[in-house]
Amino acid sequence: MCGIVGFVGDKNAVEPVLCGLRNLEYRGYDSAGVAFYDGSKIRNVKQAGRVAALENELVDIDIINTKTAIGHTRWATHGTPTKLNAHPHYNKDKTIFVVHNGIIENHQELRSMLEAKGYHFVSHTDTEVVPHLIDFYYQKTKDIEQAFTSAINDLSGAYAIVMMSEIEPNKIFAAKLSSPLAIGVGRKNNMVGSDASAVADAAEKIIYLEDYEIAVVEKNKYKIRNLKNKKAVSRDPEDILIEDARASKGSFEHFMLKEIHEAPKTIQNAILGRIKIETNEIKLGGLDSVANQLRNIDRIIIVSCGTSYIAGLVGEYLIEELAEIPVEVQLASEFKYRKEPYGPNTAILAISQSGETADTIAALKKVEPQGLLTLGIVNSPGSTISRMTKAGIYCHAGPEISVASTKAFTAQVTILVLLALSLGKNRSKLYKDLLVELASLPKTAEKILSLSPAIKEIAIRYSHHRDFMFIGRGYEYPVALEGSLKLKEISYIHAEAYAGGELKHGPLALIDENFPTLALASSPTLFDKTASNIQEIKARGGKTIVVTTKKQQKHFKTIADDLIIIPEVSDQLSPILEAIVVQLFSYFIAAEKGCDIDKPRNLAKSVTVE
Ligand code: AGP
């Protein structure tokens, strides 16, 4: 998953491209590069590392008189993150330059075909086949647009590709299949980019390309064509829906800590205008258009990945308990290849912060032919999943910059509570009480945040450990999973998570004095069961940190090495609050270890390749 930007206009083209790349770094940040036409030839500069490293390379280069430029920030799929493998890639005589996001699945056979024709490859990437293939067709047709089209037709896999050439230096060529790509329409210039944040600085309107579309973009015009039916495509530009992605960290050292501390506001924004306590009402406007279908659904399959998958697991507990509708949560990457029956009243619910996760998009594409009801819980406005699903609910959590998702999880679970209550309105005895409790939850979240210094002190004392266990039962089990995912992502510590009752069936073998456990035990209904699991751990010399309530703490005094006392809430709402505890705990361990918390190694914020 990478970020792509292109600019064609009549002023310094490199600056808006660099600005777009900075906004796209959440997509990948292991290397970056630009190519630009300086009036006589195309030059390119690329560098391993962040966009900032690339900008350093450009300091002494005259970029003022450049009118066309393309750029790329990378998350390596094929070939290590080096300067050589950084994009753009080019043909032998450096007249055709290409940047690409996605995976070209038939790159090996194309490479062999081209090498057999004397083409020489310099990188280990799949992408490098593209400029050579365009060159191959250009030698035949002497028409760069035709050569571009023929080359694209030969590719299979997922791609967003942008190309510029010395043959027609005032044009940018673009093609999309699965990976996101859009045209940014400006007054005196036009752009292309992976999403709205790539073009927002120099364009006023945006046109999202659909699969199998190619576009030719010039400074004051553009044309789109469908590769399959070869017909011209006309689509009205839309307003650029973008929340100020360039949010600052404020006084926080990292975006992650800032985003954790936004929990009260995040919960507030997720319920704002959606619950009316005085009339016991829940209004989810984004679902109005499918209200009839919703009344008849008899099965929900939640498809998502990573933290959104874990939010889905909480949703399963909530919807089954409060709405009595059977729910399955499936990893989107597995769902795509599973063979299973669907009934006409099965609904597919996709959960995604970015709305651009390729696995989740592929899961939705799989069920398109069946015409099932598809719903989305998405944070990014205008994203692919928000446009693909029939109806949905926006998280309104604002831009999430840190790669490790925190406030999006808080918002997703809050919305799943609303959805479960709304679907179960006439069925659940808990409806009224939970609605009232939810309305006051932002205040309770503030109390959790006030525990930050205490959580920090405990986290620092455990930060030297190389292994960690998280346990929880019922609604707390997914929170244990989320805690272990967060700790893995940002501190690179080996972390496991299990339902408390599962420990004795194997994982308990891991436990000793060097393998501490964080146990979530605030559930008024299950704390005693979790207490017996903590006993089992203590009996093996394991250290334990127990998250529980004032009321329950007496049960853990003798078996907990450390206690984190949180306010009491209903089981159904506890994941929203306890997630903040495990997010803070993971953050302080990673901070103590001096990790690059907002941009952890090997990861990216939006995973746009399968
Ligand atoms: C979570 O911290 C990770 N960034 C990752 O697991 C993420 O949740 C996953 O890639 C899904 O992303 P999405 O919510 O944007 O679809």
Boltz pocket constraint, residues with backbone or C-beta under 6 A from the ligand:
constraints:
  - pocket:
      binder: B
      contacts: [[A, 305], [A, 306], [A, 307], [A, 308], [A, 309], [A, 351], [A, 352], [A, 353], [A, 354], [A, 355], [A, 356], [A, 357], [A, 360], [A, 402], [A, 403], [A, 404], [A, 405], [A, 406], [A, 489], [A, 604], [A, 605], [A, 606], [A, 607]]
      max_distance: 6.0
